[in-house]
Amino acid sequence: MQWETVIGLEVHTQLTTQSKIFSGASIAFGAAPNSQACQVDIALPGVLPVLNKGAVERGIRFGLAIGAKLNRVNSFDRKNYFYPDLPKGYQISQFALPIVEGGALTIQVGGGNDAYEKTVRITRAHLEEDAGKSLHEDFHGMTGIDLNRAGTPLLEIVSEPDMRSAKEAVAYAKALHTLVTWIGTCDGNMQEGSFRVDANVSVRPLGQAEFGTRREIKNLNSFRFLEQAINYEIRWQIEQIEDGHKIQQATVLFDPDTGETRAMRSKEDAHDYRYFPDPDLLPVKLDEDWIEQVRASLPELPQQKQARYQSEWNLSAYDAAALTGSRALAEYFEAVVAGLSRPDAKLVANWVMGDVSATLNKENLDIVDSRISAAQLAGLLARIQDGTLSGKLAKQVFEAMWAGEAEGDNAADTLIETKGLKQVSDSGEIEKIIDDVMAANVKSVEEFRSGKEKAFNALVGQVMKASKGKANPQQVNDLLRRKLSA
């Protein structure tokens, strides 16, 4: 039997406010346990929550960015459950009237010839407070409770079950991560818990309309773990069904050490939480002028940039998506293009996605940490355009620039001069080298003239070697072929 996977994601994004959603306590990461939990956060009797306007504004920004409906009147509810790190015995969240409903995100899945676009619908995004944190590993036979996170503002973003593979789920999570960091609603730091993913996974026979029973994988804090967890869960569910077992709805955890998921508890439904309107918080009314102010403050969004890169600069959908992987990367790319007297977006894209990205990845750096500025890269690429450098020589200059062997916007010119790396484009000089190579490689010359094309490549290699890589490759090819055909 063939099986189809059905995946929906719930993503908790920590909002970039300075204080908590219902109190003035700090949300700075790394503070001593329980040093940032005020009276409201620990639910002392008689205290009342006060809504953080900045959290609401970030909810509006996200809703506008995904083309969603903003509920002009939205409200907060109490989600009731008991857990040691939830001091009130309930979590303040939005259930009946969330701030954001609907919207969608178009994602790019895969690369090369296998790449395709897919639109994932978003069900809702709602504001809520985070719980505290239970610390099991630091104590022997006991659990410690740190309430610093209690009350941290979150926007939980719930997708429709539109994804059909782990790759699609990862592509959606990455696109969402790019968007929320791009518009400044979340810093996206997964190691610090700012962006956490819950994956709802089920399987069903191919062609069946009814969904299978889902299991929710909680608190995945890396894209690699997200992919591994979903793939394991898919295999596990299919094996269980094929062995005659029924899938039980459950919440599960992923163990990165074993690569397996394990059940934590049976999965609750909404009615289990006994939601009811929070009597301490009035409904929130969004003013139209405020919404328009937020809309006007939004930057050009990733999908808008992608469309512009394709229409104005004729870049492929894959290149456009890769170059808008982060706002900082897109800004770097555009700055390099603007720095060229003859703008060539494809040339810049090849270098930014190639040598620059590869070197950054090798050293585990982000584009903002690049040792070559946009102006310096533009200076290097200008020398390729005007024929001063070949592609091979340009890579040597790039490596020297990265190593810091020259400074300033004219670093490429300095290195070309000091290292004697200028490309040889004088036809007379190149012809002399070719004549010497042909005289020293009579056998290869005869093989080419007898129809063996490989001999031509061997002769080109000898010419480039004799010129120490400085000869203009195109001139070498043209002049050599002309002399061989004479």
Residue pairs with C-beta under 8 A, 6 or more apart in sequence:
1 205
1 206
1 242
2 205
2 206
3 203
3 204
3 205
3 206
3 234
3 238
4 164
4 203
4 204
4 205
4 206
4 207
4 208
5 163
5 164
5 165
5 201
5 202
5 203
5 230
5 234
6 161
6 163
6 164
6 201
6 202
6 203
6 204
6 211
6 212
6 214
7 161
7 163
7 164
7 165
7 166
7 168
7 169
7 199
7 200
7 201
7 230
8 158
8 159
8 160
8 161
8 162
8 163
8 199
8 200
8 214
9 158
9 159
9 163
9 169
9 172
9 173
9 197
9 198
9 199
9 200
10 156
10 157
10 158
10 159
10 197
10 198
10 200
10 216
11 156
11 157
11 159
11 173
11 176
11 195
11 196
11 197
11 198
12 130
12 154
12 155
12 156
12 195
12 196
12 197
12 198
13 154
13 155
13 156
13 157
13 180
13 185
13 186
13 194
13 195
14 27
14 130
14 152
14 153
14 154
14 186
14 187
14 193
14 194
14 195
15 21
15 54
15 55
15 58
15 153
15 154
15 155
15 185
15 186
16 58
16 184
16 185
16 186
16 187
17 27
17 52
17 54
17 55
17 58
17 153
18 26
18 27
18 54
19 25
19 26
19 27
19 52
20 26
20 27
20 40
20 41
20 52
20 129
20 151
20 152
20 153
21 51
21 52
21 55
21 92
21 127
21 128
21 129
21 151
21 152
21 153
21 154
22 40
22 49
22 50
22 51
22 52
22 92
22 129
22 151
23 38
23 39
23 40
23 41
23 49
23 50
23 151
24 38
25 36
25 37
25 38
25 40
25 41
25 151
26 36
27 36
27 149
27 152
27 153
28 36
29 189
29 192
31 148
33 135
33 144
33 146
33 148
34 145
34 146
34 147
34 148
35 148
36 148
37 132
37 147
37 148
37 150
37 151
39 47
40 47
40 48
40 49
40 151
41 87
41 147
41 150
41 151
42 87
42 147
42 150
43 87
43 88
43 89
48 280
49 92
49 278
49 280
49 281
51 76
51 281
51 284
52 153
55 127
55 153
55 155
56 99
56 127
56 284
56 286
57 290
57 294
58 153
58 155
58 184
58 185
58 186
59 99
59 100
59 125
59 127
59 155
59 185
60 70
60 99
60 286
60 290
60 291
60 294
61 183
61 184
61 185
61 294
61 297
61 298
62 68
62 100
62 125
62 155
62 157
62 179
62 180
62 183
62 185
63 69
63 70
63 99
63 100
63 103
63 125
64 70
64 291
64 294
64 295
64 298
65 179
65 183
65 298
65 301
66 100
66 103
66 104
66 105
66 122
66 179
67 102
67 103
67 104
68 100
68 101
68 102
68 103
68 122
68 125
69 100
69 101
69 102
69 103
70 99
70 100
70 286
70 291
71 97
71 98
71 99
71 100
71 101
71 286
72 285
72 286
72 288
73 97
73 283
73 284
73 285
73 286
74 94
74 97
74 98
74 99
74 283
74 284
74 286
75 94
75 96
75 97
75 277
75 278
75 281
75 283
75 284
76 92
76 93
76 94
76 127
76 277
76 278
76 281
76 284
77 92
77 93
77 94
77 95
77 96
77 275
77 276
77 277
77 278
78 90
78 91
78 92
78 93
78 275
78 276
78 277
78 278
79 90
79 91
79 92
79 93
79 95
79 128
79 273
79 275
80 89
80 90
80 273
80 274
80 275
81 89
81 90
81 91
81 268
81 272
81 273
82 89
83 131
83 134
84 134
84 143
84 145
85 131
85 132
85 133
85 134
85 145
85 146
85 147
85 150
86 131
86 132
86 150
87 132
87 147
87 150
91 128
91 129
91 131
92 128
92 129
92 278
92 281
93 126
93 127
93 128
93 129
93 156
94 126
94 127
94 128
95 126
95 270
95 275
96 275
96 277
97 283
98 124
98 125
98 126
98 127
99 125
99 126
99 127
99 284
99 286
100 122
100 124
100 125
100 126
101 123
101 124
102 121
102 122
102 123
102 124
103 121
103 122
103 125
104 119
104 120
104 121
104 122
105 119
105 120
105 122
105 172
105 175
105 176
105 179
106 117
106 118
106 119
106 120
106 175
106 303
107 117
107 118
107 119
107 120
107 168
107 171
107 172
107 174
107 175
108 115
108 116
108 117
108 171
108 175
108 317
108 318
108 321
109 115
109 116
109 117
109 118
109 167
109 168
109 171
110 116
110 167
110 171
111 318
112 318
115 317
115 318
117 317
118 162
118 168
118 171
119 162
120 159
120 160
120 162
120 163
120 168
120 172
121 159
121 160
121 162
122 157
122 158
122 159
122 160
123 158
123 159
123 160
124 157
124 158
125 155
125 156
125 157
125 158
126 155
126 156
126 158
127 153
127 154
127 155
128 154
128 156
129 150
129 151
129 152
129 153
129 154
130 149
130 150
130 151
130 152
130 153
130 154
131 149
131 150
132 145
132 146
132 147
132 148
132 149
132 150
133 145
133 146
133 147
133 148
133 149
134 143
134 144
134 145
135 143
135 144
135 145
135 146
136 143
136 144
138 144
149 193
155 180
155 185
155 186
157 176
159 172
161 200
161 202
161 211
163 169
163 172
166 226
166 227
166 230
166 231
166 234
167 227
169 199
169 226
169 227
169 230
170 223
170 226
170 227
173 197
173 223
173 226
174 223
174 325
175 302
177 188
177 195
178 302
178 324
178 325
178 326
179 301
179 302
180 186
180 188
180 195
181 187
181 188
181 326
181 327
182 299
182 301
182 302
182 326
182 327
183 298
183 299
183 301
186 194
186 195
187 194
188 194
188 195
189 195
190 196
190 221
190 222
191 221
193 221
195 221
196 219
196 220
196 221
197 219
197 220
197 221
197 226
198 216
198 217
198 218
198 219
198 220
199 216
199 217
199 220
199 226
199 229
199 230
199 233
200 214
200 215
200 216
200 217
201 214
201 215
201 216
201 217
201 230
201 233
201 234
201 237
202 211
202 212
202 213
202 214
202 215
202 237
202 247
203 212
203 234
203 237
203 238
203 241
204 210
204 211
204 212
212 237
212 247
213 246
213 247
213 248
213 249
214 249
214 267
215 233
215 237
215 247
215 249
215 250
215 251
215 252
215 261
215 263
215 267
216 250
216 251
216 252
216 267
217 229
217 230
217 233
217 252
217 253
217 254
217 261
218 251
218 252
218 253
218 264
219 253
220 226
220 229
220 254
225 254
225 256
228 254
228 256
228 259
229 254
229 261
232 254
232 259
232 260
232 261
233 252
233 261
236 260
236 261
237 247
240 246
240 247
241 247
248 266
249 266
249 267
250 263
250 264
250 265
250 266
250 267
251 263
251 264
251 265
251 266
251 267
251 268
252 261
252 262
252 263
252 264
253 261
253 262
253 264
254 260
254 261
255 261
255 262
299 327
300 308
302 324
302 327
302 330
305 320
305 323
305 324
305 330
306 317
306 320
306 321
306 324
307 320
309 315
309 319
309 320
309 323
309 324
309 345
310 316
310 317
310 320
313 337
313 345
313 346
314 345
314 346
315 323
315 345
315 346
315 349
319 346
319 349
319 353
322 353
323 329
323 330
323 333
323 349
323 352
323 353
324 330
326 366
326 367
328 366
328 367
328 368
329 352
329 367
332 352
332 367
332 370
332 374
333 348
333 349
333 352
335 374
335 375
335 378
336 348
336 351
336 352
336 374
336 377
336 378
336 381
337 343
337 344
337 345
337 348
338 378
339 374
339 375
339 377
339 378
339 379
340 348
340 378
340 381
340 382
340 385
341 382
342 385
344 381
344 385
347 381
347 384
347 385
348 377
348 381
351 377
351 381
352 377
355 395
355 398
356 367
356 370
356 372
356 377
359 402
360 366
360 367
360 369
360 370
371 401
371 402
371 404
372 380
372 398
372 401
372 402
372 411
373 409
375 409
376 401
376 408
376 409
376 411
376 412
379 409
379 410
379 411
379 412
379 413
380 389
380 394
380 397
380 398
380 401
380 411
380 412
381 394
382 412
383 389
383 394
383 397
383 412
383 413
383 416
384 390
384 391
384 394
387 423
387 425
387 472
388 416
388 422
388 423
389 397
389 412
389 416
389 421
389 422
389 423
390 423
390 469
390 470
390 471
390 472
390 473
391 473
392 469
392 473
393 421
393 423
393 469
393 470
396 419
396 421
397 412
397 415
397 416
397 419
397 421
400 406
400 415
400 419
401 411
401 412
401 415
405 415
406 412
406 414
406 415
406 418
408 414
415 421
416 422
421 470
422 470
423 470
423 471
423 472
424 430
424 467
424 470
424 471
424 472
425 472
425 475
427 475
427 479
430 463
430 467
430 471
430 472
430 475
430 476
430 479
431 479
431 483
433 463
433 466
433 467
433 471
434 463
434 476
434 479
434 480
434 483
435 483
436 466
437 459
437 462
437 463
437 466
438 445
438 459
438 483
438 484
440 462
441 458
441 459
441 462
444 455
444 458
444 459
444 462
445 455
445 459
445 484
447 454
447 455
448 455
448 456
448 459
448 484
449 484
456 480
456 481
456 484
459 480
459 484
460 473
460 476
460 477
460 480
463 471
463 476
463 480
464 471
464 473
464 476
467 476
